[in-house]
Amino acid sequence: SRQAWQYTFNRQSRNLIEMMFVFARPRRILTLLVLAFISLQACEARADVSVVDDGKREVRLSQPAKRIISLAPHVTELVFAAGAGKQLVGVSEYSDHPEEAKKIASISSIFALDLERLLALKPYLVIIWGTGNAKLLAQKLRDNQLKVYENEPHNFEDIASSIEKIAILSGTENVG
């Protein structure tokens, strides 16, 4: 668990620092401190992230999503607004805003989804629009072991909430 890891890390960190002062030269101390800081940052980047989507399901990822697929044009815009546009590896047809979205592979249309192509992109998170056949699509994606976030904003408050949740799932809270 995270608390057990923090306790172990804190105890190990204290031991490391004590050893540095006893055995190391100042230059080595600085190097070890930098390495300790980098390893702490790497561990934090792997922390679980979790939100509740608009379908009232918990979406839990073991780490922020670095490969995201958007299956609706408005979702593509929300992902960019959340600061995670660079993490998009696939989008739906008509995802043309912002301009950068046009350069991302289109893998679905309003009538069809190329599931084989979607799976080949190895997404860590697929964000869908919760309307229409979304429940069947979401289940098909979950059956293929994919993490699915259902997005269904109805007003400006929901849009802002969606951007915040996508930022959490993508690890871009400081940007989005």
PAZAPA-4460 file (N, C-alpha, C; in steps of 0.05 Angstrom, whole numbers, plus 32768, in hexadecimal, padded with zeros to 4 digits):
% residues 176
    n_x    n_y    n_z   ca_x   ca_y   ca_z    c_x    c_y    c_z   seq   type   mol
   8011   7FE8   8000   8000   8000   8000   8012   8019   8000     1      S     A
   8006   802F   7FFA   8015   8048   7FF8   8021   8050   8013     2      R     A
   8012   804D   8029   801C   8054   8043   8034   8043   804B     3      Q     A
   8032   8029   8045   8048   8017   804C   8061   801F   803B     4      A     A
   805C   8025   8022   8073   802D   8010   807F   8047   801B     5      W     A
   806F   805A   8023   807A   8074   802D   808A   806F   8046     6      Q     A
   8080   805E   8058   808F   8059   8070   80AA   804C   806A     7      Y     A
   80A9   8038   8058   80C2   802B   8050   80D5   803E   8042     8      T     A
   80CA   804F   8030   80DA   8062   8022   80E6   8076   8035     9      F     A
   80D6   8080   8048   80E1   8094   805B   80F7   8088   806C    10      N     A
   80F3   806F   8076   8107   8062   8086   8121   805E   8075    11      R     A
   811D   8054   805C   8135   8050   804B   8142   806A   8044    12      Q     A
   8133   807F   8041   813E   8099   803A   814F   80A4   8051    13      S     A
   8145   80A1   806A   8154   80AA   8081   816E   809A   8083    14      R     A
   816D   8080   807F   8186   8070   8080   8199   8079   806A    15      N     A
   818F   807E   8053   81A0   8086   803D   81AE   80A1   8043    16      L     A
   819E   80B4   804D   81A9   80CE   8054   81BE   80CC   806A    17      I     A
   81B9   80BC   807E   81CC   80B8   8094   81E6   80AC   8088    18      E     A
   81E4   8099   8077   81FC   808D   806B   820B   80A1   805A    19      M     A
   81FC   80B2   804C   820A   80C7   803B   821B   80D9   804C    20      M     A
   8211   80E2   8063   8220   80F4   8073   8238   80E7   8080    21      F     A
   8236   80CD   8086   824C   80C0   8093   8261   80B8   807F    22      V     A
   825A   80AE   8068   826D   80A2   8055   8273   80B2   803C    23      F     A
   8263   80C5   8035   8265   80D1   801A   8272   80EC   801B    24      A     A
   827D   80F4   8004   8286   810F   8001   826F   8121   7FF9    25      R     A
   8272   813B   7FFB   825C   814D   7FF4   8251   8149   7FD8    26      P     A
   8262   8144   7FC4   8259   8141   7FA9   8247   8128   7FA6    27      R     A
   824F   8113   7FB4   823F   80FB   7FB3   8225   80FF   7FC2    28      R     A
   8225   810E   7FD7   820C   8114   7FE5   81F8   8121   7FD2    29      I     A
   8201   8135   7FC3   81F0   8143   7FB1   81E5   8130   7F9B    30      L     A
   81F7   811F   7F91   81EE   810B   7F7D   81D9   80F8   7F88    31      T     A
   81DE   80EE   7FA0   81CB   80DC   7FAC   81B0   80EA   7FB2    32      L     A
   81B1   8103   7FBB   8198   8111   7FC0   8188   8115   7FA6    33      L     A
   8196   811C   7F90   8189   811F   7F77   817C   8104   7F6E    34      V     A
   818B   80EE   7F71   8180   80D4   7F6A   8168   80CC   7F7B    35      L     A
   816A   80D2   7F95   8153   80CD   7FA6   813B   80DD   7F9E    36      A     A
   813E   80F6   7F97   8128   8107   7F8E   811C   80FC   7F74    37      F     A
   812D   80F4   7F61   8123   80E9   7F48   8113   80CF   7F4C    38      I     A
   811D   80BE   7F5E   810F   80A5   7F63   80F4   80AA   7F71    39      S     A
   80F3   80BE   7F82   80DA   80C6   7F8F   80C6   80CF   7F7A    40      L     A
   80CF   80E0   7F67   80BE   80EA   7F52   80B3   80D3   7F41    41      Q     A
   80C4   80BF   7F3B   80BC   80A8   7F2B   80A7   8098   7F3A    42      A     A
   80AA   8095   7F54   8096   8086   7F63   807C   8095   7F64    43      C     A
   807D   80AF   7F67   8064   80BF   7F67   8056   80BD   7F4C    44      E     A
   8065   80BC   7F36   8058   80BA   7F1C   8049   80A0   7F18    45      A     A
   8050   808C   7F28   8043   8072   7F25   802B   806F   7F39    46      R     A
   8024   8084   7F46   800F   8082   7F5A   7FF4   807E   7F4C    47      A     A
   7FE2   806F   7F5A   7FC7   806B   7F50   7FB9   8085   7F4C    48      D     A
   7FA9   8086   7F37   7F97   809D   7F32   7F7B   8091   7F2F    49      V     A
   7F67   80A0   7F38   7F4C   8096   7F38   7F38   80AD   7F37    50      S     A
   7F23   80A9   7F26   7F0D   80BC   7F25   7EF3   80AC   7F21    51      V     A
   7EDD   80B9   7F24   7EC3   80AD   7F1E   7EB9   80BA   7F04    52      V     A
   7EB4   80AA   7EF0   7EAC   80B5   7ED6   7E8E   80BD   7ED6    53      D     A
   7E84   80C7   7EBF   7E68   80D0   7EBE   7E55   80B8   7EBD    54      D     A
   7E5E   80A0   7EB9   7E4E   8088   7EBB   7E4D   807E   7ED7    55      G     A
   7E58   808D   7EEA   7E59   8086   7F07   7E6A   806D   7F0C    56      K     A
   7E7F   8069   7EFB   7E91   8053   7EFF   7EAC   805E   7F08    57      R     A
   7EB9   8050   7F1A   7ED4   8058   7F22   7EE8   8050   7F0C    58      E     A
   7EF8   8063   7F04   7F0D   805D   7EF1   7F28   805F   7F00    59      V     A
   7F35   8049   7F04   7F4E   8049   7F14   7F65   803F   7F02    60      R     A
   7F7A   804F   7F01   7F92   8049   7EF2   7FA9   8046   7F05    61      L     A
   7FBB   8033   7F00   7FD2   8030   7F11   7FE6   8046   7F0E    62      S     A
   7FE4   8055   7EF8   7FF5   806C   7EF3   7FE6   807E   7EDF    63      Q     A
   7FEE   8097   7EDD   7FE0   80A9   7ECA   7FE3   809E   7EAD    64      P     A
   7FCE   80A1   7E9E   7FCC   8096   7E83   7FDF   80A6   7E70    65      A     A
   7FF1   8097   7E63   8003   80A3   7E4F   7FFA   809E   7E33    66      K     A
   7FE7   808C   7E30   7FDC   8086   7E15   7FBD   8086   7E17    67      R     A
   7FB1   809A   7E0B   7F95   809F   7E0E   7F88   809E   7DF2    68      I     A
   7F70   8093   7DF1   7F5F   8094   7DD9   7F45   80A2   7DDF    69      I     A
   7F3E   80B4   7DCE   7F25   80C3   7DD0   7F11   80B9   7DBB    70      S     A
   7EF9   80B2   7DC3   7EE6   80A8   7DB0   7ECF   80BB   7DAC    71      L     A
   7ED4   80D5   7DAE   7EC0   80E9   7DA8   7ECF   8104   7DA4    72      A     A
   7EC6   8114   7D90   7ED4   812D   7D8B   7ED5   8140   7DA4    73      P     A
   7EBF   8141   7DB3   7EC0   8153   7DCA   7ED3   8148   7DDF    74      H     A
   7ED6   812E   7DE1   7EE9   8122   7DF4   7F05   812A   7DEC    75      V     A
   7F0B   812A   7DD2   7F26   8132   7DC9   7F2C   814E   7DD2    76      T     A
   7F19   8160   7DCF   7F1D   817C   7DD8   7F21   817D   7DF6    77      E     A
   7F12   816D   7E06   7F16   816C   7E23   7F32   8162   7E2A    78      L     A
   7F3B   814E   7E1C   7F56   8143   7E22   7F6B   8158   7E1D    79      V     A
   7F69   8167   7E07   7F7B   817D   7E02   7F79   8192   7E18    80      F     A
   7F60   8199   7E20   7F5C   81AD   7E34   7F68   81A5   7E4F    81      A     A
   7F69   818B   7E54   7F75   8180   7E6C   7F94   817F   7E6B    82      A     A
   7F9F   8186   7E54   7FBC   8186   7E51   7FC7   816B   7E49    83      G     A
   7FB6   8159   7E40   7FBF   813E   7E3A   7FBE   8138   7E1C    84      A     A
   7FBE   814C   7E0B   7FBD   8148   7DEE   7FD3   8137   7DE3    85      G     A
   7FEB   813A   7DEF   8002   812B   7DE5   8000   810D   7DEC    86      K     A
   7FEE   8106   7DFE   7FEA   80EA   7E06   7FD5   80DC   7DF5    87      Q     A
   7FC8   80EB   7DE3   7FB4   80DF   7DD2   7FC2   80CF   7DBB    88      L     A
   7FBA   80B6   7DB9   7FC5   80A5   7DA3   7FB0   809D   7D8F    89      V     A
   7F96   80A3   7D94   7F81   809E   7D82   7F69   80AF   7D89    90      G     A
   7F5A   80B7   7D74   7F42   80C8   7D77   7F2C   80BE   7D65    91      V     A
   7F15   80C9   7D69   7EFE   80C3   7D57   7EFE   80D6   7D3F    92      S     A
   7EEF   80CD   7D2B   7EEC   80DE   7D13   7EE0   80F9   7D1C    93      E     A
   7EE7   810D   7D0E   7EDE   8129   7D13   7EEB   8135   7D2C    94      Y     A
   7EFF   8129   7D37   7F0E   8135   7D4C   7F22   8148   7D3F    95      S     A
   7F19   8161   7D3B   7F29   8174   7D2B   7F30   818E   7D3B    96      D     A
   7F2B   818E   7D55   7F32   81A5   7D65   7F3E   819B   7D7F    97      H     A
   7F54   81A7   7D87   7F64   81BB   7D79   7F72   81AF   7D61    98      P     A
   7F80   81BF   7D53   7F8C   81B8   7D39   7F9E   819F   7D3C    99      E     A
   7FAC   819C   7D53   7FBE   8185   7D57   7FAE   816A   7D56   100      E     A
   7F95   816B   7D5C   7F85   8152   7D5C   7F82   8146   7D41   101      A     A
   7F84   8156   7D2C   7F82   814B   7D11   7F9A   8139   7D0A   102      K     A
   7FB0   813B   7D18   7FC7   812B   7D13   7FC7   8110   7D20   103      K     A
   7FB3   810B   7D31   7FB1   80F2   7D41   7FA0   80DE   7D31   104      I     A
   7FA8   80C5   7D32   7F9A   80AF   7D23   7F7D   80AE   7D2B   105      A     A
   7F6C   80AE   7D16   7F4F   80AB   7D1B   7F48   808D   7D1A   106      S     A
   7F3B   8083   7D2F   7F36   8066   7D31   7F19   805F   7D33   107      I     A
   7F07   8074   7D32   7EEB   806E   7D34   7EDA   8083   7D26   108      S     A
   7EC2   807C   7D1F   7EAF   808F   7D14   7E95   808C   7D25   109      S     A
   7E81   809B   7D1E   7E68   8099   7D2D   7E5B   807E   7D29   110      I     A
   7E62   8070   7D14   7E56   8056   7D0E   7E67   803E   7D15   111      F     A
   7E81   8041   7D16   7E92   802A   7D1A   7EAC   8030   7D2A   112      A     A
   7EB5   801C   7D38   7ECE   801E   7D47   7EE0   8008   7D3C   113      L     A
   7EF9   800F   7D36   7F0C   7FFB   7D2E   7F1A   7FF1   7D47   114      D     A
   7F0E   7FDD   7D53   7F17   7FD2   7D6D   7F34   7FC7   7D6A   115      L     A
   7F39   7FB9   7D54   7F54   7FAE   7D50   7F69   7FC4   7D50   116      E     A
   7F63   7FD9   7D42   7F76   7FF0   7D40   7F78   7FFE   7D5B   117      R     A
   7F62   8000   7D6A   7F62   800C   7D84   7F74   7FFC   7D97   118      L     A
   7F71   7FE2   7D97   7F81   7FD0   7DA8   7F9F   7FD2   7DA0   119      L     A
   7FA4   7FD4   7D87   7FC0   7FD6   7D7D   7FCE   7FEF   7D88   120      A     A
   7FBF   8004   7D8D   7FCB   801D   7D98   7FD2   801B   7DB5   121      L     A
   7FC9   8005   7DC3   7FCF   8000   7DDF   7FC9   8017   7DF1   122      K     A
   7FB0   8020   7DF1   7FAA   8037   7E03   7FA9   802E   7E20   123      P     A
   7FB0   8041   7E31   7FAD   803C   7E4E   7F92   8045   7E58   124      Y     A
   7F85   8057   7E48   7F6B   8062   7E4F   7F5C   8068   7E35   125      L     A
   7F42   8060   7E34   7F31   8067   7E1E   7F1A   8078   7E29   126      V     A
   7F16   808F   7E1E   7F01   80A1   7E27   7EEB   80A2   7E12   127      I     A
   7ED3   809B   7E1B   7EBC   8099   7E09   7EA6   80AD   7E10   128      I     A
   7E95   80B2   7DFE   7E7D   80C2   7E03   7E68   80AF   7E0D   129      W     A
   7E5B   80B6   7E23   7E48   80A4   7E30   7E2D   80A1   7E23   130      G     A
   7E28   80AD   7E0C   7E0E   80AD   7DFF   7E0D   8097   7DEA   131      T     A
   7DF5   808F   7DE3   7DF1   807C   7DCD   7DF9   8060   7DD4   132      G     A
   7E09   8054   7DC3   7E12   8038   7DC7   7E2A   8036   7DDA   133      N     A
   7E2E   804B   7DE9   7E46   804C   7DFA   7E48   8036   7E0E   134      A     A
   7E32   802D   7E19   7E33   8018   7E2E   7E3D   7FFE   7E21   135      K     A
   7E34   7FF8   7E09   7E3D   7FDF   7DFC   7E5B   7FE2   7DF4   136      L     A
   7E62   7FFA   7DEA   7E7E   7FFF   7DE3   7E90   7FFD   7DFB   137      L     A
   7E87   800A   7E11   7E97   800A   7E29   7E9C   7FED   7E33   138      A     A
   7E87   7FDD   7E32   7E8A   7FC1   7E3B   7E9D   7FB2   7E29   139      Q     A
   7E9B   7FB7   7E0F   7EAD   7FA9   7DFC   7ECA   7FB1   7E02   140      K     A
   7ECF   7FCA   7E08   7EEA   7FD4   7E0E   7EF4   7FC8   7E29   141      L     A
   7EE2   7FC7   7E3D   7EEA   7FBB   7E57   7EEF   7F9D   7E54   142      R     A
   7EE0   7F90   7E43   7EE4   7F73   7E3E   7F00   7F6E   7E32   143      D     A
   7F0B   7F83   7E25   7F26   7F81   7E1A   7F3B   7F8D   7E2E   144      N     A
   7F34   7F8E   7E47   7F46   7F97   7E5D   7F4F   7FB4   7E5A   145      Q     A
   7F3E   7FC5   7E4E   7F45   7FE1   7E4C   7F38   7FF1   7E62   146      L     A
   7F45   8006   7E6A   7F39   8019   7E7E   7F28   802D   7E6E   147      K     A
   7F0F   8031   7E76   7EFC   8041   7E68   7EF2   8057   7E7A   148      V     A
   7EF2   8070   7E70   7EE6   8087   7E7E   7ECF   8090   7E6D   149      Y     A
   7EB6   8090   7E78   7E9F   809A   7E6A   7E9B   80B7   7E70   150      E     A
   7E98   80C7   7E5A   7E95   80E4   7E5D   7E7A   80EC   7E52   151      N     A
   7E6B   80FA   7E63   7E50   8103   7E5B   7E49   811E   7E68   152      E     A
   7E57   8133   7E5F   7E51   814E   7E6B   7E37   8159   7E61   153      P     A
   7E29   8166   7E74   7E0F   8172   7E6D   7E0F   8191   7E70   154      H     A
   7E23   819C   7E7E   7E24   81B9   7E82   7E41   81C1   7E86   155      N     A
   7E45   81DB   7E89   7E61   81E5   7E8C   7E6F   81DA   7EA4   156      F     A
   7E60   81D6   7EBA   7E6C   81CA   7ED2   7E76   81AE   7ECC   157      E     A
   7E66   819E   7EBE   7E6F   8183   7EB6   7E87   8183   7EA4   158      D     A
   7E89   8197   7E93   7EA0   8199   7E81   7EB9   819F   7E91   159      I     A
   7EB7   81B1   7EA4   7ECE   81B7   7EB5   7ED6   819F   7EC6   160      A     A
   7EC2   8191   7ED0   7EC8   8178   7EDF   7ED5   8163   7ECE   161      S     A
   7ECC   8161   7EB5   7ED8   814D   7EA3   7EF6   8154   7E9E   162      S     A
   7EFC   816D   7E9A   7F17   8175   7E95   7F28   816E   7EAD   163      I     A
   7F1E   8174   7EC5   7F2D   816D   7EDE   7F32   814F   7EE0   164      E     A
   7F1E   813F   7EDB   7F21   8122   7EDD   7F34   8117   7EC9   165      K     A
   7F32   8121   7EB0   7F45   8118   7E9B   7F61   8120   7EA2   166      I     A
   7F64   8137   7EAE   7F7F   8140   7EB6   7F8A   812E   7ECC   167      A     A
   7F79   8125   7EDF   7F81   8113   7EF4   7F8A   80F8   7EE7   168      I     A
   7F79   80ED   7ED6   7F7F   80D4   7EC9   7F98   80D4   7EB8   169      L     A
   7F9E   80EB   7EAD   7FB5   80ED   7E9B   7FCE   80F9   7EA9   170      S     A
   7FCB   8100   7EC2   7FE2   810B   7ED1   7FE9   8127   7EC9   171      G     A
   7FD6   8136   7EBF   7FDC   8152   7EB6   7FCD   8166   7EC6   172      T     A
   7FC8   8160   7EE0   7FB9   8173   7EF1   7FC5   818E   7EF2   173      E     A
   7FDF   8190   7EF0   7FEC   81AA   7EF1   7FEA   81BA   7ED7   174      N     A
   7FE1   81AC   7EC2   7FDF   81B9   7EA7   7FC2   81BF   7EA1   175      V     A
   7FB0   81AB   7EA4   7F94   81AD   7E9C   7F83   81BC   7EAF   176      G     A
***
